Amino acid sequence: MEDKRILYVSSEVVPYLAENEVSSMSYEVPKMINNQGGQIRIFMPRYGNINERRHQLHEVIRLSGMNLVVNDLDMPLIIKVASIPKERIQVYFIDNDEYFKRKATFTDEEGVLFPDNDERAIFFAKGVVETVKKLNWVPDIIHVHGWMAAMLPIYMKHYYKNEALFSETKIVTSVYGQSFEGTLDKEMINKVKFDGVPNDSIIDLETPDYENIMKVTIAHSDAVIIASENVSSSLTKFIESSGKPFLPFATKDKFAEAYTNFYKNFVL
C-alpha cells in the first residue's frame, strides 16, 4: 500500500474515546496502512467528552472559519488536530459548538439519543469533505467507520459528485454490529433532500434506524467490509446481494492481510 492515500472517517477513534469495536478498528486499520508506507489521514467529531489538554488538540486557524449549511442553517466549522503518540498519525477533529460541545458522544445521561444526531452526522460529512478540499489532499480511498460517519458516502455521490478532486476516489464502508436503539429524527430524509439528494436514493431514511441508515450508506459505497461478527443477518444479506465487492468478517489477528488484499484487489 506504499504511497496510497487513504482517508479514514470515523465516529470514534482510540485513544480519544473509550475502546470498542469501532474505535479500536478505526485506530488499528490506519496504523497498519501507515506501517506499510501508505499516507493516511483520520477524521472524527470533536465530542465534548474528549479531553483537549490531555490529547493536545489545537485549532487549525487556516482550516477553520467556514460556515456549513445544515437544513438551511449556517453552522461554523472549527477544525482541530492532534497526533496519536508514538504513531506519527495525525487526527483531524470536526467541531462546532452547537453540535459537539456537550460532554457526551451520541446520547444523554439517560441513554437517550440526542435529537440532533442526524444534523450532527450531516455536518460531520460536509466538514470532512470541505476540509480535505482545503488541504488539497486527494485520497485514493475513503474508508468510513461507524454510523455518525455514515452520511459521507451519500454526500460524496450526490452533493459533491462534481468535485474533480474526488473523481477517482473509491469509498469503502465498514459495517459494525454496534448500533443504536430507535431512530434518528424522522425529518432526517428531508434534511438530506434539502441538499439536492434525490428521494429515491435515500427512501430508507424515511425510518432512520441503524439498519436503514447503513443500507443507504452501503448503496452509496464502492465496497463494503463486514467488520463485526454480530452484524444482523438481514444487513449481511443486504450486503451480499448489493452487487458490491465485500469482505467477510476477519478476526483481529487476520484482518491486516485481509484488508490489505481487499484494498489492492477489489477497491483500487
MOGI-V768942 format. One record per residue. N is the residue number from 0. RES is the residue in one letter. PSI is psi as a letter, one per 20 degrees, with the letter a starting at -180 (999 if undefined). Layout:
# MOGI-V768942
N&RES&PSI  N&RES&PSI
This chain:
# MOGI-V768942
0&M&j  1&E&p  2&D&j  3&K&q  4&R&o  5&I&p  6&L&o  7&Y&p  8&V&o  9&S&q  10&S&h  11&E&q  12&V&p  13&V&p  14&P&j  15&Y&h  16&L&r  17&A&q  18&E&p  19&N&a  20&E&g  21&V&g  22&S&h  23&S&g  24&M&h  25&S&i  26&Y&g  27&E&g  28&V&g  29&P&h  30&K&g  31&M&g  32&I&h  33&N&g  34&N&h  35&Q&j  36&G&j  37&G&q  38&Q&p  39&I&q  40&R&q  41&I&p  42&F&p  43&M&r  44&P&q  45&R&m  46&Y&q  47&G&i  48&N&j  49&I&p  50&N&o  51&E&h  52&R&g  53&R&g  54&H&j  55&Q&l  56&L&q  57&H&q  58&E&q  59&V&n  60&I&h  61&R&i  62&L&i  63&S&r  64&G&i  65&M&q  66&N&p  67&L&q  68&V&p  69&V&o  70&N&l  71&D&j  72&L&p  73&D&p  74&M&o  75&P&p  76&L&p  77&I&p  78&I&p  79&K&r  80&V&q  81&A&r  82&S&p  83&I&p  84&P&q  85&K&i  86&E&i  87&R&l  88&I&p  89&Q&p  90&V&p  91&Y&p  92&F&p  93&I&p  94&D&q  95&N&p  96&D&h  97&E&g  98&Y&h  99&F&j  100&K&h  101&R&q  102&K&l  103&A&r  104&T&f  105&F&h  106&T&r  107&D&a  108&E&h  109&E&j  110&G&j  111&V&p  112&L&q  113&F&p  114&P&i  115&D&j  116&N&h  117&D&g  118&E&h  119&R&g  120&A&h  121&I&g  122&F&g  123&F&g  124&A&g  125&K&g  126&G&g  127&V&g  128&V&g  129&E&h  130&T&g  131&V&h  132&K&g  133&K&h  134&L&i  135&N&l  136&W&o  137&V&o  138&P&q  139&D&h  140&I&p  141&I&p  142&H&o  143&V&p  144&H&p  145&G&q  146&W&h  147&M&i  148&A&j  149&A&i  150&M&i  151&L&g  152&P&h  153&I&g  154&Y&h  155&M&h  156&K&i  157&H&f  158&Y&h  159&Y&j  160&K&h  161&N&j  162&E&o  163&A&h  164&L&h  165&F&j  166&S&h  167&E&i  168&T&p  169&K&q  170&I&p  171&V&p  172&T&p  173&S&p  174&V&p  175&Y&r  176&G&i  177&Q&o  178&S&b  179&F&q  180&E&q  181&G&b  182&T&r  183&L&a  184&D&p  185&K&i  186&E&j  187&M&g  188&I&h  189&N&h  190&K&h  191&V&h  192&K&h  193&F&h  194&D&j  195&G&j  196&V&p  197&P&q  198&N&g  199&D&h  200&S&i  201&I&k  202&I&h  203&D&i  204&L&i  205&E&h  206&T&n  207&P&m  208&D&r  209&Y&g  210&E&g  211&N&h  212&I&g  213&M&h  214&K&g  215&V&h  216&T&g  217&I&g  218&A&h  219&H&j  220&S&r  221&D&h  222&A&q  223&V&q  224&I&p  225&I&o  226&A&i  227&S&q  228&E&h  229&N&k  230&V&p  231&S&q  232&S&h  233&S&h  234&L&h  235&T&g  236&K&g  237&F&g  238&I&g  239&E&h  240&S&j  241&S&i  242&G&i  243&K&q  244&P&p  245&F&q  246&L&p  247&P&r  248&F&p  249&A&p  250&T&r  251&K&h  252&D&i  253&K&i  254&F&h  255&A&g  256&E&g  257&A&g  258&Y&g  259&T&g  260&N&g  261&F&g  262&Y&g  263&K&g  264&N&i  265&F&i  266&V&g  267&L&999
